[in-house]
Amino acid sequence: QGPTYDRSAVVPGIVHMGVDDFHRAHQAYFADVVLSSGLEGCLNWGVSGVGLSTSAEDARMRHAMKKQNTMYTLWTRNAEEPTVRIIGAHCEYLFAPDQHEQVLTRLTEETTKIITLTIGEKGYCLDAEDAIDGSLEAVQADIEHLKKKGRLLENVSQLQGSPLQTVPGFLAAAAKIRLAKGASPLAVLSCDALASNGSKAKASVLGLAELAFGQDFRNELYATWRFPSSVAERVTA
């Protein structure tokens, strides 16, 4: 069964960072169900997928998503009859190391409503106390890039030539630009199999935001952005 909706009319309402097989078999499936529902506004919930690293796994995913126009086949086995569905929920696939400006643009669009994550424990850049780990070179680099702009950071083009390296760096920058544009705050939903994953996401983003932009900005994020925890599991192969 292929998509029953007009894929050209779908707008990304979700940005998912860390596209992996778990995301494609679980979250993207439910997004595809919503897009197929015919409900008012359902086509505003497409997915913009973001690859994060130059690892062999991300290279494989990038190749597959590009070759297949971001579509793929999901085969679900259960106690009854296995089902096969072609998933068309992804509107695009962006590769952060090469397309950091496009990623930031998508994160700061008014049409973006939710940011979801499957980035693994290391992706949050936290130390043993669940605080942002300022000793990491990638974290230091992102803080340095963002500090140079400080309160003047208002649009994506100001970060041209200064690619961000971490997820909290991308999200702190996106939050700063969204605030300057008057765009609405967002929810950041961790889908990683980690205890208190929402708290980890919050500590990660707020921690880097404070180091880059100061306590006042961190307080603004704390009051307006949401970081719910989630529990999800699905065996993928």
Secondary structure, 3 states (H helix, E strand, C coil): CCCCCCHHHCCEEEEEECCCHHHHHCHHHHHHHHHCCCCCCHHHCEEEEEECCCCHHHHHHHHHHHHCCCCEEEEECCCCCCEEEEECCEEEEEECCCCHHHHHHHHHCCCCCEEEECCCHHHHCECCCCCECCCCHHHHHHHHHHHHHHHHCCCHHHHCCCCCCCHHHHHHHHHHHHHHHCCCCCEEEECCCCCCHHHHHHHHHHHHHHHHHCHHHHHHHHHHCECCCCCCCCCCC
